[in-house]
Amino acid sequence: MTKIQIDLDIEEDKTVEIYKLVNNLKTKQEAIKKMIKYFKAEVKPKNLKEKDYFEV
């Protein structure tokens, strides 16, 4: 399991709250888990050189 901390601004928090209510979810965490399925993300380290990161 991975835990990610997300700082939401007021508008983002409202969006998550509305999604939670519309989909009858119990927590904002559940809402965010379902919402992220609609997005594509690429995770890359920003403080490492690419050649060091991908070396085996």
Secondary structure as the mmCIF struct_conf table of DSSP 4:
data_model
#
loop_
_struct_conf.conf_type_id
_struct_conf.id
_struct_conf.beg_label_comp_id
_struct_conf.beg_label_asym_id
_struct_conf.beg_label_seq_id
_struct_conf.end_label_comp_id
_struct_conf.end_label_asym_id
_struct_conf.end_label_seq_id
HELX_RH_AL_P HELX_RH_AL_P1 ILE A 10 VAL A 22
TURN_TY1_P TURN_TY1_P1 ASN A 23 ASN A 24
BEND BEND1 LYS A 26 LYS A 26
HELX_RH_AL_P HELX_RH_AL_P2 LYS A 28 MET A 35
HELX_RH_3T_P HELX_RH_3T_P1 ILE A 36 TYR A 38
BEND BEND2 LYS A 46 LEU A 48
HELX_RH_AL_P HELX_RH_AL_P3 GLU A 50 TYR A 53
TURN_TY1_P TURN_TY1_P2 PHE A 54 PHE A 54
#
